Amino acid sequence: MSTLLPIAGTTVTALDAGWRMAVAEAGAFGRPSDLDGSLVWHQAKVPGTAADALADAGLFDPARPEPLHGKDIWYRTTIRPQRPGPHRLRFEGLATIAEAWLGGSPILASSSMFEASEVDIDLAGEAELTICLRALQPHLAKRGPRARWRTQLTPEQGLRLTRTTMLGHMPGWCPSIHAVGPFRPILLVRPGSLAAEDLRIDARLTEEGHGELAVSLKLAGIVPHLAISCGGETSAMREMPDGRYEARLTLENVKPWWPHTHGTPHLHEVVLEAGDERLSLGRTGFRRIEIDKGEDGKGFALRVNGTRIFCRGAVWTNADLLRLPGDAASYRPLLELARDANMNMLRVGGTMVYETAEFFRLCDEFGILVWHDFQFANFDYPVSDPEFAATVEREAQDFLHVTQGSPSFAVACGGSEIEQQAAMMGVSREKWQGPLTQEILPAACARLRPDIAYVANSPTGGAMPFSPNEGVTHYFGVSAYRMPLEDARRAEVKFAAECLAFANLPEAATVERHFPPGPGHSPEWKALIPRDRNTGWDFEDVRDHYVEALYGVKPLDLRYGDPESYLDFGRAVVAEVMEAVFAEWRRAGSRTAGGLIWNFRDLFPSAGWGVVDATGAPKSALFALKRAFRPVALALTDEGTNGLYAQLANDTADTLSFRLEISCLNGGAVPVASGALDLEIAGRSSRAVPVTEVLGAFFDATYAFRFGPPAHDVTHARLIDAASGIVLAEAFHFPRGRGAAMHAARLDVRCETGAGGNAVVVLATDRLAQSVHIRADGYLPDDNWFHLAPGSERRVTLRRLPGTDHAVSGEIGHLGSKERFSYSAG
């Protein structure tokens, strides 16, 4: 099902004004005529949720949510058509058990949050539209076909029978903010003389570099001359045997769409010509998506336009758990953060909601690949029930229609952790998979998005579905399972669709705003730390483990006696771990082809899994990932008695020339060995360079041979663009550990006024300063939580954020010193 295209006089009006909402006891009122004066009505936004409307009225606290799935939620508004006559009402998404009436007459009954509904109506004038979202709780108590396993993700096993989001139903993951309401638009469509719908756009890039475009749609009414134009080419549409109209175009040597890390995400407008009318069908891009499993069939890599792409990014979390928005204004600032952090892929997991056309349009524009799970996770779903299977098919069709023509959509996945949950519960291998992910969903993709890759489940492959050395995995060896950093290589990860979960600490401004007593002194702090259900540990414990492992300090002692340092070490360690793991995965010769962090954004203020906090501010982890994900990247890897290697990656299409400089420093200040090497790196390739080749002679940079006491405590590498002299990347290695290289460095700081209200902080140091962190309330640094080496200045741009009306000022600190260095503009 797809919305009518606005041609030949067809008008589409969003019913987004004049809505009121009321909460009633479950089953208290059967129909609108039963409603009485006992209900209290509140203004409500549509699209929106009941929780959001109640929060606006001061009756709902997202930090202490009261369950809504045991209530009936009523919405009503008045429709005022421009002209009387036949219309169509389209409900893009109602959460979840919904009934609707027009003027008191029933017009709709819906039981899926993920299925759009359309109703033909005849309007003589104004009419009242009433919607009731029935209490979900009774439906969750229903019993269906016997499940072969029970998930540990949620105690509400009835969710397997009801097509609704798992958000709000996963203890330890997110608060119990239940999705109730018309969370997607409600549209009033007045058909014109020509009804056009069921639009399909298939855009592909051939191996010869040509763009092939196929556009088809259904038409009803008087059909004028129809044609499709794109990229300067036009083709008439012709009627096909099935009654659809189709046009095919070939654009020779078209500019292809690339992930932004590897090229330009070129987009081309598609225009429908209907008689004298021209209607934009949106923009599309030409690219080719393939899965490469390697010669042994055990790998997993994504090829775009024939090029193997190292996919890096995060698992996407909704822009706002309270509102569940789907508009571009809500998405844009978050997706800009992802793009600017050099992420080239976001995955929408099976525990969320289907994302909207606006989400995909922005990812198209920004060059961000999308891996999108169908909204199935962990459960044994009853697809043997014909009615349930039909609901799944309609749901899949609705979602795939939304994505028509989107080049960013790269991978559709049957769901999240279904195979894993079955395997972990001891279910035999032949029962891990079934018709849902092996037949119904891939068939829908083949029909409606044949240009994308399909993966049955995440994770999948290997001796166990979650085995990291084959197929797609969810890798938490480093992080949740407290493995040493070396496990990132030992595990032989092929593609991590989830990885590296920590309780990532927000920056100071967010902590101070939401937890004034501070961590360890606020009773709410620990309660909001994410944890897996029924475990005796949480992800703050995991983070603390790595603080001790990497720095040799006792987190519990810091938390008791020096809470500020406790926070600083916690922020620093997740940044260090993430950079180290991706250095392993991106090194030359690695078979790892991707890693997506669990996850992108916190759903509420806390030290959550997100690398962006609930206010939209980056955390230390995001800055680390920005460095690790650079298209032109540098890292240092310890190869034991093979020595230290500089790992260089060039994702751009061009061969680039660099100067690689290496300095081994004693006391973080005195060079005991140094050298430089001029080199070239071919486009879209990686290269490993032995540090001894740069130094020109043997030097035990990894301290593997132990010939006497170590001569240095840090190795610093810089990659400098040969043409401009600009430092493109830096990397550090600590042969005796980070704790042994902790110095009370003195920072020289000055602040310069930049363009557009921005500022620039200029830093220099007398010796290595680890994890330098800049506080700049109201401004966003372009880098933070980075190491600063002596010998040169570092310039950090501070971008003024919207709404900031004060000049920049703040403090700068680093690990190893309690001293803070103040700065201000002017």
N, C-alpha and C positions, 0 to 999 in steps of 0.2 A: 504494500500500500504506500502511495506517495502523494504528497499534496499536489493539487491542481496547479499547473503553471499559469501565471497571470498573463494570458494572452487573449486576444479577441474579446476584450471587455471583461474578462474574468478579474475579480478583485478579491484580495485576501486581506482581511483585517484581523489584527491581534486583539482578542478580548482581554485586555490587561488593565482595565480601569473599573472602579466602582465595586470592587469585590469586598464582601464581608464574610467573616468566618466565626463559627461558634463551636464549642466543645460540649458534647452530650454523653450521657451514660450509654453504654453499648445497648442497642436495641430499644432505646427509650422512644424513638419516633420512627415510624415506618415510612412516612412520605411527607412531602412538604406541608400538606394540609394539616398534619398532626403537630407541627411545630407550634410552641406556645410561648408565652411571655417569660418563662423561666430561663430561657437561653439568653446569654449575654453575647452580643455580636461585636466583633472587632474588625477594624480595617485590615485588609490583607492584600499582599502582593501576589499576582499571578502572572507568570509562573512563580511558584514559591511553595513553602511548606507551612504547616500549622505551627511548628516549633518557632519558625521565624516570625510569624504574625504574633504569637504569644510573647515572644521576646520583645518585639516592638511595643507591646502593651505593658511591659514590665511584669509579665506573669510566667516567664520561663527563664531559668538560669542555665545556660549551656554548661557551666561548670558543675552544676548539681541538677542534672536533668531528671524530670519526672516522666516516667514512661507514658507514651501516648498510644501504644498499640492496643490498649484495652478500652479505648474511647471511640465513639463515633464523631467524626469531624464533618461539619456542614459548611458548605460555601454557597454563596448566591450573589448574583448580579443581574442587571437588566440589560438585555440586548436591544440596541436601537439601530435597526438596519437603515441604510441610506434610502433603500427602495424596498417595497414589499415584493414577495415572490419566493421562488425556490432558492434555498441556500443549502450549504453543507457545513456542519459543525465538525471540526477535527480536533480531537484531544490527543496531543503529542505524547502525554505520559501522565497517568493518574496513579498515585501510590496509596493503596494498592487494590483493595476490594471496593469497587466504586459503582455507584448508581447515579443516574442523572435524570432530571425531569425538565421539560420545557413547558411553562405555564401550568404546571401541576401534572402533566401527562408524562409517563415514563418513556424515555428515549434510549437509555443505555444501561447495560450491566457489563462490567469489566472486572476481570480477576487477575490481571497481569500488569505490573508496573512498567514492563518493558515492551508493551504492545500498544501501538497507536490505534485509535478507534475513530471511525467516521460515521456520521449520521446525516441522512438527508432530511431536511425540514422545510416547512413552508411558513414564512413569516408574513403576517398581514400588517404588523406594526410592532410596537414594543412587546417584549415577552421576557418573563423572568426565567433565568437559567439557574437551577439548583443542583448541587452535587453533594452527595454524601459519601465519605470515605469510611466504610464500615470498620469496626474494630478488627484488627488482624489477629489478636491473641486467640480467639476461639478457633480460627483456621489452623494456627500452629499446633493446636492440641489434637487435630484430626489424625487419624491413622490411615495410611495408604498401603500399597503393596509392601511386603516385608523387605527391609533393606538388608543387603549382604554385609554391611558394616556401618558403624556409627562414627561420626566425626567427633574429634576432640576440640574442634575450633569453636563450637557453640553448644550450649546446653539445649537449644531449641531445635530438636531434630525435625520438627514439622516444616522447617524452612525448605526442606528438599521437595516439598509438595506444592509450594507457593512461589510464584514468580515475583520475588521482591528482592531488594538489595540486602546483603548481610551487614551493611553498615548499621551500627547501633545494636547489633546482636552478637558481638564478639567480645566477651569480657577480656580485659587486658590489652585490647587493641584500641578501642575507642569508647567514648562514653555512650550511654544508652539514649542517644538522640535518634528517635525513630523517624524514618522517612514517611511522612503522611501529608498528602495534599496534591494539588495539580502542579507538580514540580517542573513540568515542561509546558510550552505554550498551548493555549486554546485558541483556535483560529476559526473565523467565520468566512466562508468562501461563497461568493456569488458567481456562479458560472456564466461565462459569456457564450457567444455563438459557437465557439470551438473549445472543447474540453481536451486538454493535453495532460497526461499523467504517466506514471510508471517510467520516468526517465532513467535511461541507462547510458553510461559513458564508459567506454573502454579505451584507454590511451596507453600505448606501449612504444618502446624503442626497439627497433630491430638491431641485429648484430651489425648491420651495415651503417647504422647511425640514422636511419629514417624513422620518423614518427608515424605511427599508424593509429588512426582515430576512428572509432565506430560509435555512433550515437543512434539510439532508437527510443521510441516512445509510443504510447497508445493514444489514439485520437478518436474523438466522437464529435460529430457535427459536420458543418460544411468545411471541407478541407481545401484551403487555398494552396497556391504554390509554396512548397516548403523546401528549405535548404539549410545546410549547416556550413558555417564559416569558421575557420581557425587558421592562424598563422599565414594569412594571405591566400589560403586555398578555400574553395567553395565547392560543395557537392549537393546536388538535389537529393531530397529524401524520396524514397520510393516505397510503395506498399509491399509488404512481405506476405507470404502465404498464410502466416498466422494472424494477419490483420494489423501487425505493428508496422510503423514507418521507420525506415532506417537509412542512414547515410554513412559512407565510408570515405575517409580522406587519407592521403599519404603526403606527409611533409618531408621533403628531402633534406637531409643534413640538418635536421632540427636541433636547436639548442636543448640539450637534455636537462632533466631535473636531477640534481645531486644532493645528497646530504650536505649541509653547509660546511662540514669539516673537510669535505673532499672536492668541493666545487661550488657552483652557483645553482640554487634551486629555481631554475627558469620555469616560469609559468606562462601559459598561453590561453587567451580568452576564447571560449566557445560560444558562438552566437547562433541562435535559431532565427531564421528569416521566415516569417509567415505572411505572405502577401507583402504589404507595405510595412509591416511591423518587424522590428528587430528586438529580440529579447536575449539578454546575456544569460547563459546557463552556468556562469561561473568560470573559474580558471582551472585548467588541468596542466599536468606536466607529463613528459614522456620519459619513462625509465623502464628498466628491465630488472625484475626481482627474481632471484634464484637461491635455492638452498644448496650449499656445498657440504657434503658429508665426508669428503676426503677419500683417498684411495682405499682405506680400510672400512669405510662406511660407518665409522664410529664418531666422526667429528660432527660439528654443526657450525657453519659459517654462513653469513648472508653475503651474497654477491649483488651489487647494484651496478647495472650497466657493464657487467662482466668483471667488475673489480671487487675483490674481497675487502669487505669493510669491517674494521674493528668497531663494533657497536658499543657505545658507552653512554650511560645516562642513569635513569632511575625509574622505579615503579611509581607511576603517577597516583596521587591521591586527590580527591575532589577538591575544587577550589574553595569550598566552604561547606563543612558538614551540616551546618544549620540550614542553609538555603538550598544546597545542591544546585548551584547555578549552572547554566549552560550558555551564557552569553559571552561575546568576545571581550567586553570590558573587564569581566572577572578573570578571564583566562590570560589576557595579553601580558600583564606584568609578571605573572608566574612563568609563562612560556619564554618571555624575554630573558628571565633569570637563567632558565635552562639553556637557552641558546648561548648566552654570554658566558656560561660556564663550560662551553665547548661540548655540551651533550648533543649527541646526534640520534638518540633514540629514547623514547618514553614508552613504558609498558603500562597499559591499563589492566590491572589484575581482575580475576573473576569474582572478587568480593566487593566490587565497587558498583558503578552504574555505567551504562553505555554513554560514551561521550557524544557530543553534538556535532553538527556540521560546522559550527563556528570553531570548535576545537581543531578539527581537521584542517579547516581553511588556514588557521594560523600556523599549524605545523607545516602545511604546504609552503606558506610564505617564508617561514624561518628555516626550512630545510631540516626538519626534525622527523626522523622515521618514527612510525607508530606501530608498536606491537600491541594488539588489542585482544584480550581474552573475551570470549563470550561469557556471559555472567552465570557461570557455573563453577562451583568450588567445593571440593572435599566430599560431597555427598554421593550416595548411590541414587541417582535420579530415576524415577519410574517411567522411562520412555517406552516400556512395554504397554502402558496405558495409551490407547490411540488418541484420547482427548489431550493428554499431556504432550504427546509427541507433536500433535497438530499445533498446539500453543508454541512449542519450541520452534517449529518451522516458521510460523508467522513472526515470532520475535526476531529470529535471525534475518528474515527478509526485511523487516522494518529497519534494523540496524544497518544492513548492507546497502539499502537504498540511501540512507543518510550520507554514506561515504562515496557516492558515485563520483568518479573522476578524480578523486583525491590521490595524488602521487605519494603523499607521505605515508599512506596506509600500506605497510609492507608485510606484516604478518598477522594473520588471524589465528587464534588459538582456541581449542575446544574448551578450555577452562583451566582452573588452577588447582593443583594438588589432589585431583581425583585419584589418579593412579598411585600417587605417593601415599595417600590416606589408606587406600585399600591394601597396599603392600605392607605398610606399618602395622595394620591390624591383623596381619597374618593371612589375608585372603590369597588364594592361589593365583598364579600369574595369568591364567586364561580369563580371569574375571576382572582384571584391572581395567580393561577396556570394554567398550560396548557400542551399541548403535548410535548413542548420542554423539560421541566424538569421532567415531569411525565412519559413520554413514550420513546422519542427518545434517550435521554442521558442515562437513566438507562438501556435501552436495550443494548446499545453499551457496557456499563460496564459489564453487565451480560455475554455478549458473549466473551469479550476480557480480562477483569480483574475481574473474578468472586470472587477473593480472597479479594477484597477491599470492604469497606463500601461505600454506596452511600447516599448522603444527597441532597434533591431536591433543596434547596436554602439556602443562608445564608444572613440574619437570617430567621428562620422559627419556627413555633409553637406558642402556646399561644393565648390569646385573640386578640392580634395584632402580626404580624410576629416578631416585635422588642420587644415584652414584655419579660423582662429578666427572669421571673420566670418560664418559660417553654421552653423546646427545646433549640435551638441554637439562641443566641442573639448577637447583636452588642451593647455592654454596654458602654455608655459614661455618665452615671449619675454622677459618680466622673470623672471629667475632663470637657468635653464640656458643660454639663448642670449645673455645679458648685454646685453639691450636696455635703453635708458634707461627710467625710470619712465613717460615720456610714451607708451611703446608700449602701456601698459595701455588707453589710450583709442584710440590710432591703430589697434590691431588689431581694434577693433570686435567684441570677444568677445561672443557671445550667451549661452553657458552653458559654463563650464569644469568638466567632470567631474573634471579633475585640474589643478592649477596650483601655481606658486610653490614649486619644490623647492630647498631649501638644505640644507647640512650644518648643522643647527641645534644649537648648543652646549648641552649640559646645564648646569644650575646648578653652582656650585662644589662642593657636597657630593658630587654624583655624580662629577664629574671627579676630585676628590681620592681618592675611594674606589676607583675603578677604574683611574685612571692617575696613581699617586703621583708619577712624575717630571714629569708635566705634558705638555701638547701640545708637539710639537717636540722633546721629550727622551725620549719613549717610543717605542720601535720599533713598538709595536702601534697607535699612534694613527692614523697615515696609512693603515695597512693596512685599518682599519675604516671609513674614510670612504667613503660610497656613491659609486658611479660607474656610468656606463653601460658595458656590455661593449665592449671593443675601442676605448675612447677614451683619449686621452693626458692628459685632465684629469679632475678629480673635482669634487664639489659643495662642497668647501672652497675650491677655486680660485674657484668662482662667488661664494661668499660674500665672499671677500677682494676680488674685483673691485668689489663694491658698497660695501665699506668705503672703498676709495680714491675711488670715484665720489661718494659722499655726504659724506665727511668730509675728503677731501684728505690723508689720512695713508697711509703706506706699510705695508701689513700685514706684509710680509716683515721690515721693520726692527723693527716691534713684536714680531714672533714671536721674533726673535733677541735683542733687548735688553730687552724689557718684556713678557714673556708674559702677565702679568696684564691689562695694558691690551689686549693682542691679543684675549684672551677677551672682555673687556668690550665692545670695539668690535664684535666678531663677534656677540655677543648683541644688542647694540643695533640693529645694521643690519638684521637680518632682521625685527625688530619694526617698524622704520620703513618698510621696503619693504612689508610686508603691510598696514599701516594705510593707506599711500598708495595702493596698488592698489585696495583695497576702497573707499576714498573716491571714486575714479574710477568704480568699477562701481556704487556705490549712489547716485550723484548724480542729481538730478532730470534727466530727459530721457535717461538712459542706457538702452540696450536690453539691457544685460547683466542676466541674470535669475538668475545663480548662479555660485558659485565654491567648489570643494572642494579644500582644501589637500592636496598630496601630502607626507606622509600624517599619520595621527593619532599613532601611537606607534612608537618604535624597537623593533625586534625583538631588539636586544642592546645592551649599554652602549657608546655611541659618540656622536659628533656626527652622528647620522643624520638622515634626512628627517623624523622625527617631531616634532610640536610638544609631545609628552609623551615623557619619556625611558623607558628600559626598566624603571626602578624604579617608574614611575607618577607621577613628579614633573613638574609643568608646566615648560616652557622659556619663555624670553622671548617666543617667537612666540605661545604660547597666550594670554599676557596681552594682547598686542597685538590678537589676534583677538577676544578678549573685548570690548575697547573698540570695535573696528571693527564687530562683529556686534550691538551693542546694539539692542534694538527701537526705542528712541528714541535716534537717533544724530545726531552733529554732525561735520562735516568742513569743511576749507577747501580749495578748489581754485583753482589759478592759471589764470585765463582770459586771460592776456596783457594786451593793451591793453583788453580788456573789464573788467579788474580782478580783484580777489579776490572769490570768492563763498563764502558760508556755505551748506553743503549740509545740509539737515535732513531726517530721515526719521522717520516715525511709523508703526510697524507695528501698533500697538494699534488696537482698534476705535473708540476714543473720540477726539473732537476735544479737543486739549490746548492749554493756554495756557502760554506761556513768556516769559521775558525773555532776549533775546540780548545779551550784552555783548562788546564788541570793544576790545582795547587793542593799539596798535602801540608796541613798546618799543625804545628805543635802549640799547645796552649791556645788554640783557636786563633792564633795571630801570626806566628813565625813560619814562613815557608821552609820546609826541609827538603821538598822535592817539587818541581814544577816543570811545565812544558806546554807546548802548543802545537797544534796540527791543523793544517788547511786541508779540507776535504769536500767532496761533493756527495750528495745523496740523490739518487734517482727519484722521480715522482712516484708516489704511492708505494713506498718501499721502506724497509727498516734495515738498520746496520748496527752491528756490534763492533766496537773498537776497543782493543785492550789498552788499559791505561798506561802500561809499560811502553806501548808504541808512541803514546803522546809524550811521556816523560823522556823517552830516548834511552832508558837503561832500566835494569831491574830495580824495583823498589817494592817492598812488602806492604802494599797498600791495604791488603785485607788482614794483615797481621796473622797470616796462616802458618808461616814457617817458624815464627817465634824465636828468631835469632837475637836474643837479648830483649831488653825492655822495648815497648813500642815507641817509635820515634814521632808519632803524630796522633792526634785524636779526632781529626776530621779531614776528609777530602772534599774539596769544592770544585765543581765543574761548571763551566759557562759555555753556552753555545751562542756564537756571535755571527750575525748576518755579515757576509763578506762585503756586500755592496754598501750597506748603510752604517755598519758598525754598531747596530742596535743589538743588545743582549736579548735573545729570543727565549732562552730558558736557562735555568740553573738546576743543579742537583747536588746532593750532599750524601756522604757516606761516613758512618761512625764506626771505626774498626773495633773500638772497645765499648760500644754502646753509647746511647745518647746521654745517659747520666754522667759518664766520664768526660763528656765534652760540654758540661754545663759551666758557663762562665758569667761572672758579673760584669758584663760588657757595658761600656759607656756609650750612649747614643748621642750623636749630634743631630739636632732636629731643627728644621726651619719650615715655615709654611708660606707658600706663595699663592696669590690670588689667581684663579684660572678663569677661563671663559665661561659665560653663561651662569655665573653665580657659583661655579665649582671652585675647588681649591686643589693645591698640590702640596703634599708633604714630602720633603726631601730628607732622606735619612743616610747617615753614615755611622760607622762603628769602629772602635779600636781593636775589636776581636770578635769572634763568632758570637752572635746573639741568636739563640734558638727561639723559634715560634714568636716572632715579633707580632704584637697585636695592637691594633689602632682602634681607639674608641672615638667615634665621630658621630654623635647622636644627630639625626636628621640628614646625614650624608652616608653615601655608600662607597667604601673604598673599592678600587678595582683589584686589590689583592689584600690579603690579611692572613695572619697566622703563618708567616713565611720565615725562613731562616735568612739572616743578613750576615754576609761575609765582609771582612775588612778589605780595603783597597779600592773601593769605588762607591759612588752615591747611588741610592735607590730612590726613584721618584714614584710616588703612589698618588693617583688622582682620586679625589674625594668628590663624588657627584652629588649635588644637592637633590634631595628627594622632594617630590611634590608636597606642598604644605609647609615646607621649612621656610621660616622667615627670619632666621638668625644667622649670623656669621659663624663660620666653622671654628670650633675650638674643641680640645679634648686632651687625652693622655695616651701615651704609648708605653707599653711595657714589654718584657720578654721573660721567658723562663730562666731561672737562675739568679734573678735579682728581684727584690721587692721595690726597687726604685721605679718611679713613674716619671716620664718626661713629658712636660706639658707643651702644647703648641696652640697657636691661634693665628687667624688671618689678620694682617695689618700690624 
